[in-house]
Amino acid sequence: MDTSYFLQSAQEAGGEVLESVSNWGGSLNGDTISFFQNSDIQASASVETAAKHFLAALKLKDVNGVKNGLCHIHSIVRGNIALYGALCGGECVQSLQGLIKANDPLMCDKAASLLTGVMCRYPGKFTIKDVNACVDYPGTEAGKLDVLSNLLKNDAWRVDLFNASSMRILSGVSSSSVPVVYKGLMCVWLASFNNGVKIPLTAVSSINEVLKNSRTEKVIRMALLAIENLAKSKAMCEEMADNDTIGLVSALEYEKWRDAELIELISKMKEKLSQELKMLTNFERFEREVNSGKLKWGFIHSEKFWLENVLKCESNNFRVIDHLMVIVRTAKDPETLAVACHDLGEFARLHPVGKQIATNKGAKDKMLELMSNSQREVAREALLCVQKLMLQSNSLNAIRAN
């Protein structure tokens, strides 16, 4: 899919009604009035001609006139992105830099959107000080994310911008506002083109919530594009595996979408995630979770997993079993404790010398202690672990039945 479409639509706004130029206030000459009234004139105008008319609107003394002029200019350059060049002259840039400090949030947002639209297309004309001034302008949250989505198009600015604004961006992804979510996702997508940007793993769960709850086509499309880039990272792939991102993407196939390209993208992403996640071994995921100290029920704690991977526990002198013992001695979370008891029991049951190794490491004594735990799930798994350490499999099956 051609991603230039998404870059060009980064300033997509919600169908605002543009005020007739005759109601702007202030004095504009006939040529400028005709320019703003006639889309045919705008379409054929040279950059030099458009620059003259844009500047006339930006220099109006009437505040409402300037605001309306900004809205018109914003609409014009979205329709003809070549006319961003009309705004990169010194006087237009200075006017926009002044207007992003205005008291009116709409005026600030429009001016900042236009200014950063120029900056991402002509980055050589601006310093990092200019960039930071735009990031800190006093506009709305949606406007600030729009500004970031423009600036993140320039790879040279991505690392510093994302590091400074990651909380705002990820908060945007979790917003209940469609425009804010869309811009937040776009920022994640753009930032993820640079391998030097350290996007937090929590971005996966935030995007998963979007996949669960949003049915706005452009939002889902942007979420999938962000996932596609994030999946290039092994750590992100592991996070997606642990949080069942592929299941959420697969569920999208059963929704009714109007956009044929989105349907194709969903299918493509399902296949791509399947391929990426196959490259992760289940034991690597298990070790990662154990090392985190927080366990939760899932496939990597199932009988099938242990049958396939129990011998891998031998690596590094059974280090992963040592880590499980640390968990059962120190963890407070009931689910973590229950899962750790279960895993130690499965290791004891299925490894040729698992009972002896687990007992030598203190598993039996600790399980006897945990059998009196106030949390029923923990006490049950501790009891089962003791049985696995002591009894044959047929006795264990009788216990499970009860």
Secondary structure, DSSP 8 states (H G I E B T S, - for coil): --THHHHHTTT---------GGGS-S---HHHHHHHH-HHHHHH--HHHHHHHHHHHHT-SSHHHHHHHHHHHHHHHHH-GGGGGGG-SHHHHHHHHHHTT-S-HHHHHHHHHHHHHHHHHSGGG--HHHHHHHHT-S--HHHHHHHHHHHTTSHHHHHHHHHHHHHHHHHHHT-S-HHHHHHHHHHHHHHTTSTT----THHHHHHHHHHHH---HHHHHHHHHHHHHHTTSHHHHHHHHHTTHHHHHHHHTTS--S-HHHHHHHHHHHHHHHHHHHTS-HHHHHHHHHHHT----SGGGSHHHHHHHGGGGGHHHHHHHHHHHHHHHH---HHHHHHHHHHHHHHHHHSTTHHHHHHHTTHHHHHHHHTT-SSHHHHHHHHHHHHHHHS-HHHHHHHHH-
